Structure formats: structure tokens, C-alpha cells
């Protein structure tokens, strides 16, 4: 993921988009490998884009900087990173006009600022944005499919659900995920560490992660996440349950207790 916006770097805005996308992808059985955040600067955007594509990810999700204001320069930066020019997209222009028409603004003037949102890198296609004006953008470079989405969360989420997610799911094929969250008490993370290491050695493809929640009234509290992804639903579910069962026994043997365990299949 490439997040664009000074507001993210100066603490004006929290990057809730990265949090949402990361969680959404994890539920699908895949994950973000890296999140890069850059200023509203053409050179920074172009450089970060080139570095991201160089790693040959299946998908690169770029968020922010598609609007009409001068600091919205994501597409210009990406075009520079690709070595292409921006061109007026009739498809994008039609989507922008349709957006205004749906809001009763059929006669609105297409000012340079509004026309700016219809200029896409050569070879890119516009993607419908039902919640806002600026269309999303899809392009392909090498083996990487690139989606550029608006930074406004409601707009980003709508395009992601409707357009990006189906393509990612198609690329992934049928994957199933077993997810278990356990709430532990009475065991320190340092004592839990060898238990996790033992299970990760037995199940190298699993994700097992502890999250300390502090010590209250002298009792350590930890949340433990277990996630297994596989192509067979039954086997995936069984492996997740096996890990959870092993962890429970090991934790109790170490003097801790499991206060609750919640499982989720997807």
C-alpha cells in the first residue's frame, strides 16, 4: 500500500485506511506486505511508486490525492514514476459528469479543477466511485495490478468492496481462514514466548501473535491471535483448533489460564 498525504505525516489524520485495508485483506486470507506513506510531493510519489512496483507485488493499492485541489497530485506522480503522461480520459469525465447529474448539478461548469480529476496516466482506466466525485483508477505495470483510490474513507471502502476485492479474491482462488482469539491471564509474555515458538515450529504456515494488555492487580493479561489459511475448509478449521488446544494446555501447564476463546471461520 502507498498512502499519500501530508496530513498523515504531521499527525493531522490517522491512517485509518491502512488499518481497514489490512484487516480486510487478512480476512480474505492474504495480507499487506508493506505500507509506505509519502508527502504530497511529485518526486516522493514517483519514487515510492517505482520502489513499490520494483518488488513485484500482485497488487499495489495507492490511497489519497485524487481530488481537484493543487496538492492532489498522486496521478501525476504515478505517471512520472511510470514514464508516461497524463491524458484526459473520456471514461473518467463521463463518470464525473454522472456524479454531478445524480446530485442535480447537470449544468455545473467543468472547470480546470474538475477536469483535473479526469486526467489519468496513459493506459489507465477509470473506476466508478459511487460516493464521491473523483473516479478510482486501475492500471497494470508488469505483473502488478495498481489501484488508486480516494483518501476519503467512505469512498475508498466503497470502491475497494465493489471493484478491488473481487479481483483480489479471483486471483487468490478459494481460500479459507480459521481465526481464534484467546484472552489469557496469569502468564507473562516472556513465559508465553517459548510456547508460541514451539507451535510455530509445528505449524510453520500459521500466524500466532501475542498482544500484552498490561498487568492489573498483579495479574498479567494477554490477547493471543491464531490464524490459519488453507485451500481446504475442514483441514484449515482443524489445524486452527489443534493449535488453540495445544496452546491452552501449554498455557495452563505454565500456570496461566484461558479466560475466553473466540473462533471465526471465513
TORKOL-4160 file (C-alpha; in steps of 0.2 Angstrom, whole numbers, padded with zeros to 4 digits, m for minus):
266
<pt num="1" X="0000" Y="0000" Z="0000"/>
<pt num="2" X="0006" Y="0018" Z="m0004"/>
<pt num="3" X="m0003" Y="0031" Z="0006"/>
<pt num="4" X="m0001" Y="0049" Z="0000"/>
<pt num="5" X="m0004" Y="0064" Z="0011"/>
<pt num="6" X="0005" Y="0077" Z="0022"/>
<pt num="7" X="m0009" Y="0076" Z="0034"/>
<pt num="8" X="m0004" Y="0058" Z="0038"/>
<pt num="9" X="0014" Y="0063" Z="0041"/>
<pt num="10" X="0011" Y="0078" Z="0053"/>
<pt num="11" X="m0002" Y="0069" Z="0064"/>
<pt num="12" X="m0017" Y="0079" Z="0057"/>
<pt num="13" X="m0025" Y="0062" Z="0051"/>
<pt num="14" X="m0024" Y="0045" Z="0057"/>
<pt num="15" X="m0021" Y="0032" Z="0043"/>
<pt num="16" X="m0037" Y="0023" Z="0046"/>
<pt num="17" X="m0037" Y="0017" Z="0028"/>
<pt num="18" X="m0022" Y="0007" Z="0030"/>
<pt num="19" X="m0030" Y="m0001" Z="0046"/>
<pt num="20" X="m0046" Y="m0005" Z="0037"/>
<pt num="21" X="m0037" Y="m0012" Z="0021"/>
<pt num="22" X="m0025" Y="m0023" Z="0031"/>
<pt num="23" X="m0039" Y="m0030" Z="0041"/>
<pt num="24" X="m0050" Y="m0033" Z="0026"/>
<pt num="25" X="m0035" Y="m0042" Z="0017"/>
<pt num="26" X="m0031" Y="m0053" Z="0032"/>
<pt num="27" X="m0050" Y="m0059" Z="0032"/>
<pt num="28" X="m0048" Y="m0064" Z="0014"/>
<pt num="29" X="m0033" Y="m0075" Z="0018"/>
<pt num="30" X="m0019" Y="m0063" Z="0011"/>
<pt num="31" X="m0010" Y="m0048" Z="0019"/>
<pt num="32" X="m0002" Y="m0031" Z="0016"/>
<pt num="33" X="0017" Y="m0034" Z="0015"/>
<pt num="34" X="0022" Y="m0015" Z="0016"/>
<pt num="35" X="0014" Y="0002" Z="0019"/>
<pt num="36" X="0023" Y="0017" Z="0013"/>
<pt num="37" X="0017" Y="0034" Z="0017"/>
<pt num="38" X="0023" Y="0049" Z="0007"/>
<pt num="39" X="0021" Y="0068" Z="0007"/>
<pt num="40" X="0011" Y="0077" Z="m0007"/>
<pt num="41" X="0026" Y="0079" Z="m0017"/>
<pt num="42" X="0028" Y="0073" Z="m0035"/>
<pt num="43" X="0046" Y="0066" Z="m0033"/>
<pt num="44" X="0041" Y="0057" Z="m0017"/>
<pt num="45" X="0026" Y="0049" Z="m0025"/>
<pt num="46" X="0035" Y="0044" Z="m0041"/>
<pt num="47" X="0050" Y="0037" Z="m0031"/>
<pt num="48" X="0039" Y="0027" Z="m0019"/>
<pt num="49" X="0029" Y="0021" Z="m0034"/>
<pt num="50" X="0044" Y="0014" Z="m0043"/>
<pt num="51" X="0051" Y="0006" Z="m0027"/>
<pt num="52" X="0034" Y="m0002" Z="m0024"/>
<pt num="53" X="0032" Y="m0009" Z="m0041"/>
<pt num="54" X="0051" Y="m0015" Z="m0042"/>
<pt num="55" X="0046" Y="m0028" Z="m0028"/>
<pt num="56" X="0033" Y="m0036" Z="m0040"/>
<pt num="57" X="0018" Y="m0036" Z="m0028"/>
<pt num="58" X="0002" Y="m0044" Z="m0035"/>
<pt num="59" X="m0007" Y="m0028" Z="m0031"/>
<pt num="60" X="m0002" Y="m0011" Z="m0026"/>
<pt num="61" X="m0015" Y="m0001" Z="m0018"/>
<pt num="62" X="m0012" Y="0018" Z="m0018"/>
<pt num="63" X="m0024" Y="0029" Z="m0007"/>
<pt num="64" X="m0026" Y="0048" Z="m0007"/>
<pt num="65" X="m0023" Y="0063" Z="m0018"/>
<pt num="66" X="m0036" Y="0060" Z="m0032"/>
<pt num="67" X="m0046" Y="0076" Z="m0029"/>
<pt num="68" X="m0047" Y="0093" Z="m0038"/>
<pt num="69" X="m0035" Y="0103" Z="m0026"/>
<pt num="70" X="m0017" Y="0108" Z="m0031"/>
<pt num="71" X="m0010" Y="0096" Z="m0018"/>
<pt num="72" X="m0019" Y="0081" Z="m0025"/>
<pt num="73" X="m0005" Y="0075" Z="m0036"/>
<pt num="74" X="m0005" Y="0057" Z="m0035"/>
<pt num="75" X="m0009" Y="0053" Z="m0053"/>
<pt num="76" X="0004" Y="0065" Z="m0059"/>
<pt num="77" X="0017" Y="0057" Z="m0048"/>
<pt num="78" X="0012" Y="0039" Z="m0053"/>
<pt num="79" X="0013" Y="0045" Z="m0072"/>
<pt num="80" X="0030" Y="0051" Z="m0068"/>
<pt num="81" X="0035" Y="0035" Z="m0060"/>
<pt num="82" X="0029" Y="0025" Z="m0075"/>
<pt num="83" X="0037" Y="0037" Z="m0088"/>
<pt num="84" X="0021" Y="0041" Z="m0096"/>
<pt num="85" X="0010" Y="0057" Z="m0097"/>
<pt num="86" X="m0007" Y="0061" Z="m0090"/>
<pt num="87" X="m0021" Y="0061" Z="m0103"/>
<pt num="88" X="m0039" Y="0066" Z="m0102"/>
<pt num="89" X="m0050" Y="0050" Z="m0100"/>
<pt num="90" X="m0067" Y="0052" Z="m0108"/>
<pt num="91" X="m0072" Y="0037" Z="m0097"/>
<pt num="92" X="m0067" Y="0047" Z="m0081"/>
<pt num="93" X="m0075" Y="0063" Z="m0087"/>
<pt num="94" X="m0091" Y="0053" Z="m0090"/>
<pt num="95" X="m0091" Y="0046" Z="m0073"/>
<pt num="96" X="m0088" Y="0064" Z="m0065"/>
<pt num="97" X="m0102" Y="0071" Z="m0075"/>
<pt num="98" X="m0114" Y="0057" Z="m0070"/>
<pt num="99" X="m0109" Y="0060" Z="m0052"/>
<pt num="100" X="m0114" Y="0078" Z="m0053"/>
<pt num="101" X="m0130" Y="0074" Z="m0063"/>
<pt num="102" X="m0135" Y="0062" Z="m0049"/>
<pt num="103" X="m0135" Y="0076" Z="m0037"/>
<pt num="104" X="m0145" Y="0088" Z="m0048"/>
<pt num="105" X="m0130" Y="0098" Z="m0055"/>
<pt num="106" X="m0131" Y="0093" Z="m0073"/>
<pt num="107" X="m0127" Y="0111" Z="m0079"/>
<pt num="108" X="m0111" Y="0113" Z="m0067"/>
<pt num="109" X="m0096" Y="0120" Z="m0076"/>
<pt num="110" X="m0082" Y="0108" Z="m0079"/>
<pt num="111" X="m0068" Y="0120" Z="m0073"/>
<pt num="112" X="m0050" Y="0116" Z="m0074"/>
<pt num="113" X="m0050" Y="0109" Z="m0056"/>
<pt num="114" X="m0064" Y="0097" Z="m0060"/>
<pt num="115" X="m0057" Y="0092" Z="m0077"/>
<pt num="116" X="m0041" Y="0088" Z="m0067"/>
<pt num="117" X="m0049" Y="0073" Z="m0060"/>
<pt num="118" X="m0052" Y="0066" Z="m0077"/>
<pt num="119" X="m0033" Y="0066" Z="m0082"/>
<pt num="120" X="m0026" Y="0048" Z="m0079"/>
<pt num="121" X="m0009" Y="0041" Z="m0083"/>
<pt num="122" X="m0009" Y="0034" Z="m0101"/>
<pt num="123" X="m0016" Y="0017" Z="m0102"/>
<pt num="124" X="m0026" Y="0018" Z="m0085"/>
<pt num="125" X="m0044" Y="0015" Z="m0084"/>
<pt num="126" X="m0057" Y="0024" Z="m0073"/>
<pt num="127" X="m0066" Y="0015" Z="m0059"/>
<pt num="128" X="m0084" Y="0020" Z="m0053"/>
<pt num="129" X="m0084" Y="0030" Z="m0036"/>
<pt num="130" X="m0102" Y="0030" Z="m0031"/>
<pt num="131" X="m0099" Y="0040" Z="m0015"/>
<pt num="132" X="m0088" Y="0054" Z="m0022"/>
<pt num="133" X="m0083" Y="0064" Z="m0037"/>
<pt num="134" X="m0065" Y="0058" Z="m0041"/>
<pt num="135" X="m0065" Y="0041" Z="m0050"/>
<pt num="136" X="m0054" Y="0027" Z="m0044"/>
<pt num="137" X="m0040" Y="0022" Z="m0056"/>
<pt num="138" X="m0034" Y="0004" Z="m0062"/>
<pt num="139" X="m0018" Y="0001" Z="m0071"/>
<pt num="140" X="m0006" Y="m0013" Z="m0074"/>
<pt num="141" X="0013" Y="m0012" Z="m0074"/>
<pt num="142" X="0022" Y="m0028" Z="m0077"/>
<pt num="143" X="0014" Y="m0042" Z="m0065"/>
<pt num="144" X="0007" Y="m0029" Z="m0053"/>
<pt num="145" X="m0011" Y="m0023" Z="m0054"/>
<pt num="146" X="m0012" Y="m0005" Z="m0047"/>
<pt num="147" X="m0027" Y="0003" Z="m0040"/>
<pt num="148" X="m0028" Y="0021" Z="m0035"/>
<pt num="149" X="m0042" Y="0025" Z="m0023"/>
<pt num="150" X="m0048" Y="0042" Z="m0015"/>
<pt num="151" X="m0042" Y="0045" Z="0003"/>
<pt num="152" X="m0060" Y="0049" Z="0009"/>
<pt num="153" X="m0063" Y="0033" Z="0019"/>
<pt num="154" X="m0081" Y="0030" Z="0013"/>
<pt num="155" X="m0076" Y="0032" Z="m0005"/>
<pt num="156" X="m0061" Y="0021" Z="m0003"/>
<pt num="157" X="m0071" Y="0007" Z="0005"/>
<pt num="158" X="m0085" Y="0008" Z="m0007"/>
<pt num="159" X="m0073" Y="0006" Z="m0022"/>
<pt num="160" X="m0062" Y="m0007" Z="m0013"/>
<pt num="161" X="m0078" Y="m0018" Z="m0009"/>
<pt num="162" X="m0085" Y="m0017" Z="m0026"/>
<pt num="163" X="m0070" Y="m0017" Z="m0038"/>
<pt num="164" X="m0054" Y="m0021" Z="m0029"/>
<pt num="165" X="m0059" Y="m0035" Z="m0018"/>
<pt num="166" X="m0067" Y="m0046" Z="m0031"/>
<pt num="167" X="m0052" Y="m0045" Z="m0042"/>
<pt num="168" X="m0040" Y="m0050" Z="m0027"/>
<pt num="169" X="m0052" Y="m0064" Z="m0022"/>
<pt num="170" X="m0052" Y="m0071" Z="m0040"/>
<pt num="171" X="m0033" Y="m0070" Z="m0040"/>
<pt num="172" X="m0032" Y="m0079" Z="m0023"/>
<pt num="173" X="m0044" Y="m0093" Z="m0028"/>
<pt num="174" X="m0054" Y="m0102" Z="m0014"/>
<pt num="175" X="m0045" Y="m0099" Z="0002"/>
<pt num="176" X="m0052" Y="m0102" Z="0020"/>
<pt num="177" X="m0047" Y="m0094" Z="0036"/>
<pt num="178" X="m0048" Y="m0100" Z="0054"/>
<pt num="179" X="m0045" Y="m0087" Z="0066"/>
<pt num="180" X="m0045" Y="m0089" Z="0085"/>
<pt num="181" X="m0043" Y="m0075" Z="0098"/>
<pt num="182" X="m0039" Y="m0081" Z="0116"/>
<pt num="183" X="m0039" Y="m0070" Z="0132"/>
<pt num="184" X="m0026" Y="m0076" Z="0144"/>
<pt num="185" X="m0022" Y="m0072" Z="0162"/>
<pt num="186" X="m0008" Y="m0076" Z="0174"/>
<pt num="187" X="0006" Y="m0079" Z="0161"/>
<pt num="188" X="0019" Y="m0066" Z="0156"/>
<pt num="189" X="0023" Y="m0064" Z="0138"/>
<pt num="190" X="0041" Y="m0069" Z="0141"/>
<pt num="191" X="0034" Y="m0086" Z="0148"/>
<pt num="192" X="0022" Y="m0087" Z="0133"/>
<pt num="193" X="0036" Y="m0084" Z="0120"/>
<pt num="194" X="0043" Y="m0102" Z="0120"/>
<pt num="195" X="0025" Y="m0109" Z="0119"/>
<pt num="196" X="0022" Y="m0099" Z="0104"/>
<pt num="197" X="0039" Y="m0104" Z="0096"/>
<pt num="198" X="0035" Y="m0122" Z="0099"/>
<pt num="199" X="0018" Y="m0121" Z="0090"/>
<pt num="200" X="0025" Y="m0111" Z="0076"/>
<pt num="201" X="0038" Y="m0124" Z="0073"/>
<pt num="202" X="0025" Y="m0137" Z="0072"/>
<pt num="203" X="0014" Y="m0126" Z="0061"/>
<pt num="204" X="0025" Y="m0115" Z="0051"/>
<pt num="205" X="0011" Y="m0108" Z="0040"/>
<pt num="206" X="0001" Y="m0102" Z="0055"/>
<pt num="207" X="0001" Y="m0084" Z="0062"/>
<pt num="208" X="0002" Y="m0084" Z="0081"/>
<pt num="209" X="0004" Y="m0067" Z="0089"/>
<pt num="210" X="0003" Y="m0061" Z="0107"/>
<pt num="211" X="m0003" Y="m0044" Z="0112"/>
<pt num="212" X="0000" Y="m0039" Z="0130"/>
<pt num="213" X="m0014" Y="m0030" Z="0139"/>
<pt num="214" X="m0004" Y="m0025" Z="0154"/>
<pt num="215" X="m0004" Y="m0031" Z="0172"/>
<pt num="216" X="m0019" Y="m0027" Z="0183"/>
<pt num="217" X="m0020" Y="m0031" Z="0202"/>
<pt num="218" X="m0004" Y="m0041" Z="0199"/>
<pt num="219" X="m0011" Y="m0052" Z="0185"/>
<pt num="220" X="m0004" Y="m0052" Z="0168"/>
<pt num="221" X="m0017" Y="m0051" Z="0154"/>
<pt num="222" X="m0013" Y="m0055" Z="0136"/>
<pt num="223" X="m0023" Y="m0057" Z="0120"/>
<pt num="224" X="m0017" Y="m0071" Z="0108"/>
<pt num="225" X="m0021" Y="m0072" Z="0090"/>
<pt num="226" X="m0021" Y="m0088" Z="0080"/>
<pt num="227" X="m0024" Y="m0088" Z="0061"/>
<pt num="228" X="m0023" Y="m0102" Z="0048"/>
<pt num="229" X="m0026" Y="m0100" Z="0030"/>
<pt num="230" X="m0029" Y="m0115" Z="0018"/>
<pt num="231" X="m0037" Y="m0121" Z="0002"/>
<pt num="232" X="m0047" Y="m0135" Z="0012"/>
<pt num="233" X="m0060" Y="m0128" Z="0024"/>
<pt num="234" X="m0061" Y="m0144" Z="0035"/>
<pt num="235" X="m0042" Y="m0145" Z="0037"/>
<pt num="236" X="m0040" Y="m0127" Z="0039"/>
<pt num="237" X="m0053" Y="m0127" Z="0053"/>
<pt num="238" X="m0045" Y="m0142" Z="0061"/>
<pt num="239" X="m0027" Y="m0135" Z="0061"/>
<pt num="240" X="m0033" Y="m0119" Z="0070"/>
<pt num="241" X="m0042" Y="m0129" Z="0083"/>
<pt num="242" X="m0027" Y="m0140" Z="0086"/>
<pt num="243" X="m0016" Y="m0125" Z="0088"/>
<pt num="244" X="m0028" Y="m0117" Z="0100"/>
<pt num="245" X="m0030" Y="m0134" Z="0110"/>
<pt num="246" X="m0011" Y="m0136" Z="0111"/>
<pt num="247" X="m0009" Y="m0118" Z="0117"/>
<pt num="248" X="m0022" Y="m0120" Z="0130"/>
<pt num="249" X="m0014" Y="m0135" Z="0138"/>
<pt num="250" X="0004" Y="m0127" Z="0137"/>
<pt num="251" X="m0003" Y="m0111" Z="0145"/>
<pt num="252" X="m0011" Y="m0120" Z="0159"/>
<pt num="253" X="0004" Y="m0130" Z="0162"/>
<pt num="254" X="0014" Y="m0114" Z="0164"/>
<pt num="255" X="0002" Y="m0108" Z="0177"/>
<pt num="256" X="m0009" Y="m0097" Z="0166"/>
<pt num="257" X="m0027" Y="m0098" Z="0161"/>
<pt num="258" X="m0038" Y="m0095" Z="0146"/>
<pt num="259" X="m0052" Y="m0084" Z="0151"/>
<pt num="260" X="m0061" Y="m0085" Z="0134"/>
<pt num="261" X="m0058" Y="m0091" Z="0116"/>
<pt num="262" X="m0067" Y="m0085" Z="0101"/>
<pt num="263" X="m0066" Y="m0093" Z="0084"/>
<pt num="264" X="m0070" Y="m0086" Z="0067"/>
<pt num="265" X="m0071" Y="m0095" Z="0050"/>
<pt num="266" X="m0071" Y="m0086" Z="0034"/>
